Amino acid sequence: MLSIVEKALLVKLYYKNSESAIAAFRAYRYMKGMRDSKGPITSSSLNKMMKKFEATDSLVSCQRSGRPSTAVSVATTVEQMVKLMSAVVTHGECSTREVSRQTGVS
C-alpha cells in the first residue's frame, strides 16, 4: 500500500510525463532505484488513482462500507458493566440485552 507521499510523487510524475502512467512508473522506479520492472502498483491502478484524484482532488482513501469499528473506550465500558453485573447476579451470568440497555451500546 502506498503512503500519501508516494501517491503525491506518482501524481506529480504522471503530470510531468505528459499524463502517461508507464512513463510515470519508469521515472518513479528510477528515482527509487528499483531495478526490476515491478512497481508498487500497476499502471491500470495508477490510471484509476488519477481518475479518482481528478474527480475528488484528494489522494486520501474513502471510508469503507460496513460497520464501523468499536472504540476502545466503549469496549472498556461494556467489559466493566459485564463484570459488575456478573458480580451482582448469583450465578455469575448476565444477558447481552441487559448490558446493552445499561451501557447504551447496540
Order of alpha helices (4+ residues) and beta strands (2+ residues): alpha-alpha-alpha-alpha-alpha
